[in-house]
Amino acid sequence: MALIQIQHFSDVLCVWAYVGQARVNELCRVHGSDIELEYHFVDVFGDVPGRLTQRWSSKGGLAAYSKHVIDVVNRFEHVRVHDEVWIHSPPNSSLACHQFLHAVQLADGRCALERAAWALREAFFARAEDVSQRKTQLQIVEKLGLSLPAVEKHLASGKAAAQVSADLRMASEQGITVSPTLVFNEGRQMLKGNVSYRVIDANLRELMNDDPAGQSWC
């Protein structure tokens, strides 16, 4: 059976992508030999000041949004959150993070991107670090033992920026605005937002079922 392609779109600063990464990890653990996962990024927090000012100014501003994020994370036992997330050194843009992550993938491959993406999310949500700063990103490269010269090369050459542009175009063409979004079956099926693992697993197993009897209208 051919590998099932899954596109994973997220914004690295999205709390639902943070708590939902465990579901993606479990999907890979259970079905890793049957799936091929592609990571792409969608622009949710590309303009943090503009977005949060627009949506949360009448609700209490950054303090209120911080409390919202803390309340979300505290519903889950597998992730941690800093009590000043989004207040202490808030990042200006997730696009800088996404460009960095594509540079990591170009330099060291998909597994390196996965490790770096999780390291960024933990640095932001659990330690309230400004992960949009290049200094913070390069510290993560060194901590993970990745190739710093190669990452810097792809950042400087514009190749990583081109990958970000390709992601944004792909998301626009498929109408993807929610983080995270999983895309199956060549774009015919999408699971958006806080979707349980059982739902994700059920969709994948249905695609894996190549029994012609299962291809009826029901």
NUZA-871895 format. One record per residue (C-alpha): residue number from 1; x, y, z. Coordinates in steps of 0.2 Angstrom, whole numbers, padded with zeros to 4 digits. Example, Ala and Ser with C-alpha at 12.3 -4.5 7.8 and 13.67 -1.06 7.14 Angstrom:
<rs>
<r><num>1</num><xx>0062</xx><yy>-0022</yy><zz>0039</zz></r>
<r><num>2</num><xx>0068</xx><yy>-0005</yy><zz>0036</zz></r>
</rs>
This chain:
<rs>
<r><num>1</num><xx>0000</xx><yy>0000</yy><zz>0000</zz></r>
<r><num>2</num><xx>0006</xx><yy>0017</yy><zz>-0004</zz></r>
<r><num>3</num><xx>0010</xx><yy>0029</yy><zz>0010</zz></r>
<r><num>4</num><xx>-0004</xx><yy>0040</yy><zz>0015</zz></r>
<r><num>5</num><xx>0001</xx><yy>0059</yy><zz>0013</zz></r>
<r><num>6</num><xx>-0004</xx><yy>0070</yy><zz>0028</zz></r>
<r><num>7</num><xx>-0001</xx><yy>0089</yy><zz>0027</zz></r>
<r><num>8</num><xx>0001</xx><yy>0097</yy><zz>0045</zz></r>
<r><num>9</num><xx>-0002</xx><yy>0116</yy><zz>0045</zz></r>
<r><num>10</num><xx>0001</xx><yy>0125</yy><zz>0061</zz></r>
<r><num>11</num><xx>0007</xx><yy>0142</yy><zz>0068</zz></r>
<r><num>12</num><xx>0021</xx><yy>0139</yy><zz>0081</zz></r>
<r><num>13</num><xx>0013</xx><yy>0152</yy><zz>0093</zz></r>
<r><num>14</num><xx>-0004</xx><yy>0143</yy><zz>0092</zz></r>
<r><num>15</num><xx>-0009</xx><yy>0136</yy><zz>0109</zz></r>
<r><num>16</num><xx>-0019</xx><yy>0122</yy><zz>0101</zz></r>
<r><num>17</num><xx>-0005</xx><yy>0116</yy><zz>0090</zz></r>
<r><num>18</num><xx>0006</xx><yy>0116</yy><zz>0106</zz></r>
<r><num>19</num><xx>-0006</xx><yy>0105</yy><zz>0116</zz></r>
<r><num>20</num><xx>-0011</xx><yy>0095</yy><zz>0100</zz></r>
<r><num>21</num><xx>0007</xx><yy>0090</yy><zz>0095</zz></r>
<r><num>22</num><xx>0006</xx><yy>0075</yy><zz>0107</zz></r>
<r><num>23</num><xx>-0008</xx><yy>0068</yy><zz>0095</zz></r>
<r><num>24</num><xx>0003</xx><yy>0070</yy><zz>0080</zz></r>
<r><num>25</num><xx>0017</xx><yy>0061</yy><zz>0089</zz></r>
<r><num>26</num><xx>0005</xx><yy>0047</yy><zz>0093</zz></r>
<r><num>27</num><xx>-0001</xx><yy>0046</yy><zz>0075</zz></r>
<r><num>28</num><xx>0017</xx><yy>0044</yy><zz>0070</zz></r>
<r><num>29</num><xx>0021</xx><yy>0031</yy><zz>0083</zz></r>
<r><num>30</num><xx>0006</xx><yy>0020</yy><zz>0079</zz></r>
<r><num>31</num><xx>0006</xx><yy>0023</yy><zz>0060</zz></r>
<r><num>32</num><xx>0023</xx><yy>0029</yy><zz>0056</zz></r>
<r><num>33</num><xx>0026</xx><yy>0015</yy><zz>0043</zz></r>
<r><num>34</num><xx>0010</xx><yy>0019</yy><zz>0033</zz></r>
<r><num>35</num><xx>0010</xx><yy>0038</yy><zz>0033</zz></r>
<r><num>36</num><xx>0021</xx><yy>0052</yy><zz>0026</zz></r>
<r><num>37</num><xx>0019</xx><yy>0068</yy><zz>0036</zz></r>
<r><num>38</num><xx>0023</xx><yy>0085</yy><zz>0028</zz></r>
<r><num>39</num><xx>0025</xx><yy>0101</yy><zz>0040</zz></r>
<r><num>40</num><xx>0019</xx><yy>0118</yy><zz>0033</zz></r>
<r><num>41</num><xx>0015</xx><yy>0134</yy><zz>0042</zz></r>
<r><num>42</num><xx>0000</xx><yy>0145</yy><zz>0042</zz></r>
<r><num>43</num><xx>0000</xx><yy>0164</yy><zz>0046</zz></r>
<r><num>44</num><xx>-0011</xx><yy>0166</yy><zz>0062</zz></r>
<r><num>45</num><xx>0002</xx><yy>0176</yy><zz>0073</zz></r>
<r><num>46</num><xx>0012</xx><yy>0184</yy><zz>0059</zz></r>
<r><num>47</num><xx>0007</xx><yy>0201</yy><zz>0066</zz></r>
<r><num>48</num><xx>0006</xx><yy>0199</yy><zz>0084</zz></r>
<r><num>49</num><xx>0003</xx><yy>0217</yy><zz>0089</zz></r>
<r><num>50</num><xx>-0010</xx><yy>0219</yy><zz>0076</zz></r>
<r><num>51</num><xx>-0019</xx><yy>0203</yy><zz>0079</zz></r>
<r><num>52</num><xx>-0020</xx><yy>0204</yy><zz>0098</zz></r>
<r><num>53</num><xx>-0024</xx><yy>0223</yy><zz>0098</zz></r>
<r><num>54</num><xx>-0038</xx><yy>0220</yy><zz>0086</zz></r>
<r><num>55</num><xx>-0046</xx><yy>0205</yy><zz>0095</zz></r>
<r><num>56</num><xx>-0042</xx><yy>0207</yy><zz>0113</zz></r>
<r><num>57</num><xx>-0041</xx><yy>0226</yy><zz>0116</zz></r>
<r><num>58</num><xx>-0059</xx><yy>0226</yy><zz>0122</zz></r>
<r><num>59</num><xx>-0057</xx><yy>0210</yy><zz>0132</zz></r>
<r><num>60</num><xx>-0043</xx><yy>0215</yy><zz>0143</zz></r>
<r><num>61</num><xx>-0028</xx><yy>0215</yy><zz>0131</zz></r>
<r><num>62</num><xx>-0012</xx><yy>0204</yy><zz>0133</zz></r>
<r><num>63</num><xx>-0016</xx><yy>0200</yy><zz>0151</zz></r>
<r><num>64</num><xx>-0033</xx><yy>0193</yy><zz>0146</zz></r>
<r><num>65</num><xx>-0026</xx><yy>0183</yy><zz>0132</zz></r>
<r><num>66</num><xx>-0012</xx><yy>0176</yy><zz>0143</zz></r>
<r><num>67</num><xx>-0025</xx><yy>0170</yy><zz>0155</zz></r>
<r><num>68</num><xx>-0035</xx><yy>0162</yy><zz>0141</zz></r>
<r><num>69</num><xx>-0019</xx><yy>0153</yy><zz>0135</zz></r>
<r><num>70</num><xx>-0015</xx><yy>0147</yy><zz>0153</zz></r>
<r><num>71</num><xx>-0032</xx><yy>0141</yy><zz>0155</zz></r>
<r><num>72</num><xx>-0031</xx><yy>0131</yy><zz>0139</zz></r>
<r><num>73</num><xx>-0014</xx><yy>0123</yy><zz>0144</zz></r>
<r><num>74</num><xx>-0019</xx><yy>0119</yy><zz>0161</zz></r>
<r><num>75</num><xx>-0033</xx><yy>0107</yy><zz>0155</zz></r>
<r><num>76</num><xx>-0019</xx><yy>0096</yy><zz>0149</zz></r>
<r><num>77</num><xx>-0007</xx><yy>0086</yy><zz>0159</zz></r>
<r><num>78</num><xx>0007</xx><yy>0083</yy><zz>0146</zz></r>
<r><num>79</num><xx>0012</xx><yy>0102</yy><zz>0143</zz></r>
<r><num>80</num><xx>0017</xx><yy>0116</yy><zz>0154</zz></r>
<r><num>81</num><xx>0014</xx><yy>0135</yy><zz>0153</zz></r>
<r><num>82</num><xx>0023</xx><yy>0150</yy><zz>0161</zz></r>
<r><num>83</num><xx>0012</xx><yy>0161</yy><zz>0171</zz></r>
<r><num>84</num><xx>0018</xx><yy>0176</yy><zz>0161</zz></r>
<r><num>85</num><xx>0016</xx><yy>0169</yy><zz>0144</zz></r>
<r><num>86</num><xx>0012</xx><yy>0182</yy><zz>0131</zz></r>
<r><num>87</num><xx>0016</xx><yy>0195</yy><zz>0144</zz></r>
<r><num>88</num><xx>0035</xx><yy>0193</yy><zz>0147</zz></r>
<r><num>89</num><xx>0044</xx><yy>0197</yy><zz>0131</zz></r>
<r><num>90</num><xx>0030</xx><yy>0193</yy><zz>0119</zz></r>
<r><num>91</num><xx>0036</xx><yy>0189</yy><zz>0101</zz></r>
<r><num>92</num><xx>0032</xx><yy>0201</yy><zz>0087</zz></r>
<r><num>93</num><xx>0029</xx><yy>0188</yy><zz>0073</zz></r>
<r><num>94</num><xx>0028</xx><yy>0169</yy><zz>0071</zz></r>
<r><num>95</num><xx>0034</xx><yy>0171</yy><zz>0053</zz></r>
<r><num>96</num><xx>0052</xx><yy>0173</yy><zz>0059</zz></r>
<r><num>97</num><xx>0050</xx><yy>0157</yy><zz>0068</zz></r>
<r><num>98</num><xx>0043</xx><yy>0148</yy><zz>0053</zz></r>
<r><num>99</num><xx>0057</xx><yy>0154</yy><zz>0042</zz></r>
<r><num>100</num><xx>0069</xx><yy>0148</yy><zz>0055</zz></r>
<r><num>101</num><xx>0061</xx><yy>0131</yy><zz>0055</zz></r>
<r><num>102</num><xx>0062</xx><yy>0129</yy><zz>0036</zz></r>
<r><num>103</num><xx>0080</xx><yy>0134</yy><zz>0037</zz></r>
<r><num>104</num><xx>0082</xx><yy>0119</yy><zz>0050</zz></r>
<r><num>105</num><xx>0073</xx><yy>0107</yy><zz>0038</zz></r>
<r><num>106</num><xx>0084</xx><yy>0113</yy><zz>0023</zz></r>
<r><num>107</num><xx>0099</xx><yy>0110</yy><zz>0033</zz></r>
<r><num>108</num><xx>0096</xx><yy>0094</yy><zz>0043</zz></r>
<r><num>109</num><xx>0079</xx><yy>0087</yy><zz>0037</zz></r>
<r><num>110</num><xx>0062</xx><yy>0084</yy><zz>0043</zz></r>
<r><num>111</num><xx>0066</xx><yy>0076</yy><zz>0060</zz></r>
<r><num>112</num><xx>0077</xx><yy>0091</yy><zz>0064</zz></r>
<r><num>113</num><xx>0062</xx><yy>0102</yy><zz>0060</zz></r>
<r><num>114</num><xx>0051</xx><yy>0092</yy><zz>0072</zz></r>
<r><num>115</num><xx>0064</xx><yy>0094</yy><zz>0086</zz></r>
<r><num>116</num><xx>0066</xx><yy>0112</yy><zz>0083</zz></r>
<r><num>117</num><xx>0048</xx><yy>0116</yy><zz>0082</zz></r>
<r><num>118</num><xx>0045</xx><yy>0108</yy><zz>0099</zz></r>
<r><num>119</num><xx>0059</xx><yy>0117</yy><zz>0106</zz></r>
<r><num>120</num><xx>0053</xx><yy>0133</yy><zz>0100</zz></r>
<r><num>121</num><xx>0035</xx><yy>0129</yy><zz>0107</zz></r>
<r><num>122</num><xx>0042</xx><yy>0124</yy><zz>0124</zz></r>
<r><num>123</num><xx>0053</xx><yy>0140</yy><zz>0125</zz></r>
<r><num>124</num><xx>0038</xx><yy>0151</yy><zz>0122</zz></r>
<r><num>125</num><xx>0024</xx><yy>0143</yy><zz>0131</zz></r>
<r><num>126</num><xx>0034</xx><yy>0135</yy><zz>0146</zz></r>
<r><num>127</num><xx>0048</xx><yy>0148</yy><zz>0148</zz></r>
<r><num>128</num><xx>0040</xx><yy>0164</yy><zz>0140</zz></r>
<r><num>129</num><xx>0055</xx><yy>0167</yy><zz>0129</zz></r>
<r><num>130</num><xx>0054</xx><yy>0178</yy><zz>0114</zz></r>
<r><num>131</num><xx>0056</xx><yy>0165</yy><zz>0100</zz></r>
<r><num>132</num><xx>0054</xx><yy>0177</yy><zz>0086</zz></r>
<r><num>133</num><xx>0072</xx><yy>0183</yy><zz>0091</zz></r>
<r><num>134</num><xx>0086</xx><yy>0176</yy><zz>0080</zz></r>
<r><num>135</num><xx>0097</xx><yy>0175</yy><zz>0095</zz></r>
<r><num>136</num><xx>0084</xx><yy>0163</yy><zz>0104</zz></r>
<r><num>137</num><xx>0082</xx><yy>0153</yy><zz>0088</zz></r>
<r><num>138</num><xx>0101</xx><yy>0150</yy><zz>0086</zz></r>
<r><num>139</num><xx>0103</xx><yy>0145</yy><zz>0104</zz></r>
<r><num>140</num><xx>0090</xx><yy>0131</yy><zz>0100</zz></r>
<r><num>141</num><xx>0101</xx><yy>0126</yy><zz>0085</zz></r>
<r><num>142</num><xx>0116</xx><yy>0124</yy><zz>0097</zz></r>
<r><num>143</num><xx>0106</xx><yy>0116</yy><zz>0111</zz></r>
<r><num>144</num><xx>0099</xx><yy>0102</yy><zz>0099</zz></r>
<r><num>145</num><xx>0116</xx><yy>0100</yy><zz>0091</zz></r>
<r><num>146</num><xx>0111</xx><yy>0105</yy><zz>0073</zz></r>
<r><num>147</num><xx>0122</xx><yy>0113</yy><zz>0060</zz></r>
<r><num>148</num><xx>0122</xx><yy>0131</yy><zz>0064</zz></r>
<r><num>149</num><xx>0132</xx><yy>0136</yy><zz>0048</zz></r>
<r><num>150</num><xx>0120</xx><yy>0127</yy><zz>0037</zz></r>
<r><num>151</num><xx>0105</xx><yy>0135</yy><zz>0046</zz></r>
<r><num>152</num><xx>0112</xx><yy>0152</yy><zz>0044</zz></r>
<r><num>153</num><xx>0116</xx><yy>0149</yy><zz>0026</zz></r>
<r><num>154</num><xx>0098</xx><yy>0145</yy><zz>0022</zz></r>
<r><num>155</num><xx>0092</xx><yy>0160</yy><zz>0031</zz></r>
<r><num>156</num><xx>0104</xx><yy>0171</yy><zz>0022</zz></r>
<r><num>157</num><xx>0101</xx><yy>0164</yy><zz>0005</zz></r>
<r><num>158</num><xx>0082</xx><yy>0167</yy><zz>0005</zz></r>
<r><num>159</num><xx>0078</xx><yy>0149</yy><zz>0003</zz></r>
<r><num>160</num><xx>0069</xx><yy>0147</yy><zz>0020</zz></r>
<r><num>161</num><xx>0059</xx><yy>0163</yy><zz>0016</zz></r>
<r><num>162</num><xx>0054</xx><yy>0155</yy><zz>-0001</zz></r>
<r><num>163</num><xx>0048</xx><yy>0140</yy><zz>0009</zz></r>
<r><num>164</num><xx>0037</xx><yy>0151</yy><zz>0020</zz></r>
<r><num>165</num><xx>0030</xx><yy>0160</yy><zz>0005</zz></r>
<r><num>166</num><xx>0026</xx><yy>0143</yy><zz>-0003</zz></r>
<r><num>167</num><xx>0017</xx><yy>0138</yy><zz>0013</zz></r>
<r><num>168</num><xx>0006</xx><yy>0154</yy><zz>0014</zz></r>
<r><num>169</num><xx>0002</xx><yy>0151</yy><zz>-0005</zz></r>
<r><num>170</num><xx>-0003</xx><yy>0133</yy><zz>-0001</zz></r>
<r><num>171</num><xx>-0013</xx><yy>0137</yy><zz>0014</zz></r>
<r><num>172</num><xx>-0022</xx><yy>0151</yy><zz>0004</zz></r>
<r><num>173</num><xx>-0026</xx><yy>0139</yy><zz>-0011</zz></r>
<r><num>174</num><xx>-0033</xx><yy>0126</yy><zz>0001</zz></r>
<r><num>175</num><xx>-0043</xx><yy>0139</yy><zz>0012</zz></r>
<r><num>176</num><xx>-0033</xx><yy>0135</yy><zz>0027</zz></r>
<r><num>177</num><xx>-0034</xx><yy>0148</yy><zz>0041</zz></r>
<r><num>178</num><xx>-0035</xx><yy>0137</yy><zz>0057</zz></r>
<r><num>179</num><xx>-0020</xx><yy>0131</yy><zz>0067</zz></r>
<r><num>180</num><xx>-0018</xx><yy>0116</yy><zz>0068</zz></r>
<r><num>181</num><xx>-0025</xx><yy>0109</yy><zz>0052</zz></r>
<r><num>182</num><xx>-0022</xx><yy>0091</yy><zz>0046</zz></r>
<r><num>183</num><xx>-0025</xx><yy>0088</yy><zz>0027</zz></r>
<r><num>184</num><xx>-0029</xx><yy>0070</yy><zz>0021</zz></r>
<r><num>185</num><xx>-0034</xx><yy>0062</yy><zz>0005</zz></r>
<r><num>186</num><xx>-0026</xx><yy>0075</yy><zz>-0007</zz></r>
<r><num>187</num><xx>-0035</xx><yy>0089</yy><zz>0001</zz></r>
<r><num>188</num><xx>-0052</xx><yy>0081</yy><zz>0001</zz></r>
<r><num>189</num><xx>-0052</xx><yy>0079</yy><zz>0020</zz></r>
<r><num>190</num><xx>-0047</xx><yy>0092</yy><zz>0033</zz></r>
<r><num>191</num><xx>-0047</xx><yy>0091</yy><zz>0052</zz></r>
<r><num>192</num><xx>-0046</xx><yy>0109</yy><zz>0060</zz></r>
<r><num>193</num><xx>-0042</xx><yy>0115</yy><zz>0077</zz></r>
<r><num>194</num><xx>-0043</xx><yy>0105</yy><zz>0093</zz></r>
<r><num>195</num><xx>-0048</xx><yy>0088</yy><zz>0086</zz></r>
<r><num>196</num><xx>-0046</xx><yy>0072</yy><zz>0097</zz></r>
<r><num>197</num><xx>-0034</xx><yy>0059</yy><zz>0093</zz></r>
<r><num>198</num><xx>-0048</xx><yy>0046</yy><zz>0091</zz></r>
<r><num>199</num><xx>-0055</xx><yy>0057</yy><zz>0077</zz></r>
<r><num>200</num><xx>-0039</xx><yy>0059</yy><zz>0068</zz></r>
<r><num>201</num><xx>-0035</xx><yy>0040</yy><zz>0070</zz></r>
<r><num>202</num><xx>-0052</xx><yy>0035</yy><zz>0063</zz></r>
<r><num>203</num><xx>-0050</xx><yy>0046</yy><zz>0048</zz></r>
<r><num>204</num><xx>-0033</xx><yy>0039</yy><zz>0044</zz></r>
<r><num>205</num><xx>-0039</xx><yy>0021</yy><zz>0047</zz></r>
<r><num>206</num><xx>-0053</xx><yy>0024</yy><zz>0035</zz></r>
<r><num>207</num><xx>-0041</xx><yy>0029</yy><zz>0022</zz></r>
<r><num>208</num><xx>-0030</xx><yy>0014</yy><zz>0025</zz></r>
<r><num>209</num><xx>-0045</xx><yy>0003</yy><zz>0022</zz></r>
<r><num>210</num><xx>-0043</xx><yy>-0002</yy><zz>0004</zz></r>
<r><num>211</num><xx>-0057</xx><yy>-0015</yy><zz>0005</zz></r>
<r><num>212</num><xx>-0069</xx><yy>-0011</yy><zz>-0010</zz></r>
<r><num>213</num><xx>-0084</xx><yy>-0016</yy><zz>0001</zz></r>
<r><num>214</num><xx>-0080</xx><yy>-0001</yy><zz>0012</zz></r>
<r><num>215</num><xx>-0081</xx><yy>0011</yy><zz>-0003</zz></r>
<r><num>216</num><xx>-0100</xx><yy>0012</yy><zz>-0003</zz></r>
<r><num>217</num><xx>-0110</xx><yy>0028</yy><zz>0000</zz></r>
<r><num>218</num><xx>-0111</xx><yy>0025</yy><zz>0018</zz></r>
</rs>
